[in-house]
Amino acid sequence: MAQFSRIEVAQVMKETGLVPLFFNDNIEISKKVLKACYDGGARLLEFTARGDFAHEVFGELTKYAVAELPGMIMGVGSVTDAAAASIYMSLGANFIVTPVLREDIAVVCNRRKVLWSPGCGSLTEITKAEELGCEIVKLFPGGIYGPNFIKAIKGPQPWTSIMPTGGVAPTQENLEGWFNAGATCVGMGSKLIKKEANGEYDLEKIKNTTQNALQIIKAVRS
């Protein structure tokens, strides 16, 4: 069951501006990466459930976050149907992110008052998502559309909150582009959390990169 309401989750997304994306099928490695992001200042993590038995890893990872990382909001991405969304919510997911707009996922998430963020690529899809109760729309793949897409959407719909995912990097230029265009927050995966040449994660680097990205976002907004 979710520990945070959808309004609380949306508020933290807006306040911090960053949602790290990560998947690994090893629970101990996942714990270390999660803590590195947390120590860097991140207060949300989207577990991109793309592997076999991903729900088992997520369940254990969420238990760890609840016990050891106060205020850490765990969510799940790459969810493609209502059944999967329901499973992850029963394991403690506080938000559900999808690559596409699906009404069945909207229904099960809204029933439990869990934030859901569908992948959209047009004003029509964004409007439909908002009619279904979406607080923050995911722009995916963000790198294909670019910051100017958000700027164009915010013209006729200044109330729309958008989270680009894909094509987001922890650099001054990239983050300035997204937030100056009107992004509410950004989802960042491989550019933030990636294996080194030796196949392992540099936890200190992940921590520092997360911290630096959050500082850039804060500075751009001010």
N, C-alpha and C positions, 0 to 999 in steps of 0.2 A: 504494500500500500504506500502511496506517495507520502512523503514527509512534508512536502511543501505544496501549497496551492498553486494553481496556474498563474494567478496574479502575482504571487511572491516570486515565482520563477521568471516571469516576464520582467519584473522589476529588477531582479539581479542581472538579467541579460542586458537590460538597458543601462544599468549603473556601471557594470564592469566593461561591457562592450566586446567581450571575448568568450567564445565557447570552443575549447580545445576538442578535437576529434581524435579518437584512438581506438584501435583494436589489437589484441594479442590473445592467443588461446592459452597462454600460461598465466595462471592467477598470480603467482609471486612477482613475475615481471610486471604485470598490470598494476599491482599494488604500488610498486616502486615508481612507475611512470605517473600514476595518479598523484602520489605524494609529491613528486617533483613539480607537477603543475600547481598543486595546492600551495606548496612552499613558495612558488613564484607569484602567488597572488590570485590564481584562477579560483573561482568558486562554482564553476559548472564544468561538467565533462560529458560529452556525447560519446557513448560507447558504440562504435559503428559495428553492429552485429552482423558480420558477414561470413563467419566461419561456423563449422559444425560445433554443436554444444555451446554456442556463444551464450545462451541463456544461463547455463550453469556458471560460467565465468562471471557474468554480470551479477548474478545473485550473490556470489561470494564477495565480489568487489564492492557491491553496495553495502553489505554487512560491515565490511572493513571501513568504508567511508563513514557510516553512521557511528561506529564505535571509536574511530581514531581521528577523523577529520571533521570537526564541528563546522557546520554551515556549508559543507560541500554538497552540491546539488547534482545528483546522478540522473542522466537521461540516456536514451537509446536512439541511435540513428539507423538508417538503411532498413527501416521497417516497411514492409510492403503489403500487409493485410491486417485486418482487424484481429484475427486470431493471435498473430504474433504480438500485436500491440497489447492485447489482454494479458498474455503470458508475462511480458516485461513489466507491465503495471503491477501484476501480482507479486513480482520480485522486487518492487520498490522503485520503479522508474518514475521520476518526477516530471519528465517531459518526453515526448515521442516526436522524432523527426523522420520524415518520409521523403524519398526522392521524387515522388509524384503526388498529385492531389487525388485523394481517395475519400469518398464520403463515408465509407464503412469505418474507416479509422477515426474520422471526425466524430462519429456517433459514439463509439466506445470510449473515446477519450473525454468527450464532453459529459458523458454520463457519470464519469468519476471525477470530473473537474480537474483533469490533467491537461496541461498545456500540450498542444500538438502544433508542429510547424511543417507544413507541406511544401515540397519543392514545386515552385511555379516559374513559368517562363513567359507569361503574357499578362497584360492588364486584366483580361477576361478571367484568367485563372486566379489571379490575386483577388479580384472582386468576389469570385465564387467562394474562395477560401474564407474571406472575411464574413460573407453571408452565413457561412457554416460555423462561425465563432472563433476563427483564428486570430490570435493576438499578434503574433510575429510570423511573417511569411518568409520562407526560405527561398532565396534566389539561387537556382541551381540549373546548370553549372555557372557559377558567378563569373568565371574567367571568360566565358564566351560572350556574355552580355556586357560586362564592364560597368564602371561607376556611372557612366552617362545614362544607363538604363534606369538606375534608381532615381537619378535627377529628373528624368522625364516622367516617371511614375508619380513622384512627389508633387509635380505640378498640378495635375487635376485631383490628386488624392493625397494631400499633405498629412492626413491622419494615418496613412499606411506605414507600418513598421516592417522593415526588411532586413534580413540576415543573409548576406551573400556567403556562399560556401563553394569552394573550388576557385582557384585563382587568387586566393588571399595569402599574402606573405607578411612576415613580421618585420617589414622594413618601413622606414619613414615615408617614402614615396608611395608605397602601395596602400598603407593604412590611411594616409592623408587623402588619397584619391577616393576611397570608399566612404570615409566619414564626412568629408567635405561635400560629397554628393548626397548625403542624407541617410546613410546606413545607420540602423539602430544598434546593431552589433555585427560581429563577423564570426563565421565558423572557420577554424583553421586546423588542418590535419597534418599532412606530411611535411609542410614547410616549418611546422613547429615541433612535431614529434617524429623523428625518423631515425632509423638505425645508422650507425656509423659503418665504416668500411669493414670492420671486424664482425659485423652482424649484431652488435650490442647497442644498447641505448646509453648515451652520455647523459646521465641524470642531472648533473650540475649544469650542463649546457641547456637542457630542457627547462630547468628552473630559471636560469638567467634569461633565456629567450622569452619565456612567458612574462617575466617581470618587466623586461624591456618593452615588449609589445604593449603591455598594459600602461606603461608610462607614456608611450607614444600616443596611444588612444586618448589618455587623459589630457595630454598637452594639446592635441588637435581640437578636442572639444572645448577647451578653455579659450 
